[in-house]
């Protein structure tokens, strides 16, 4: 599949269904792209679709089935959008660091595929005052889903959730308490953490394809 060269072909690409509830168009919005008028169109649509399907099927669909509607804050960025964001200090890493992350259609230095979306979960934010903090959601995801990495933010407890062929299984946060929550080798990494997310629902499994 070639990079879209017309509005019609871009429209068709946006209609590609990645999973039960998600289409590629859901992930193409970018404030950087919109404000600075840089088309956020995949350079390699087939790779973007393949990585995006894994992200949706393995991570986003189970989250939406369990917690209700997800809010997609940002997700796919092409090379041009990401490079502009990095050069202008708009909270984007370099393209090399963002490959197989927000740049879905660029493999990383090891040749691996990956995809990231920044999401907020209204069910969780609505219960923000009930105790446990963002860590409750972090540990729930850690115990239930095959994520590659998680990174939490203060506003709405939005999080970057990544699917990757070689998951690192690390969790860090810019929300308080800031820093690294867990990674392989840390004493808190293994075992169940159910006591840290009381009242959270049981995982709802998705069977669609």
Secondary structure, 3 states (H helix, E strand, C coil): CCCCCCHHHHHHHHCCECCCCCEHHHHCCCHHHHHHCCCCCCCCHHHHHHHHHHHHHHHHHHHHHHHCCEEEEECCCCHHHHHHHHHCCCCCCCHHHHECCCECCCCCCCCCCEEEEEEEEHHHHCCHHHCCHHHHHHHHHHHHCCCCEEEECCHHHCEEEEEECCCCCEEEECCCCCEEEECCCCCCCCCCCHHHCCCCCCCCCCCCC
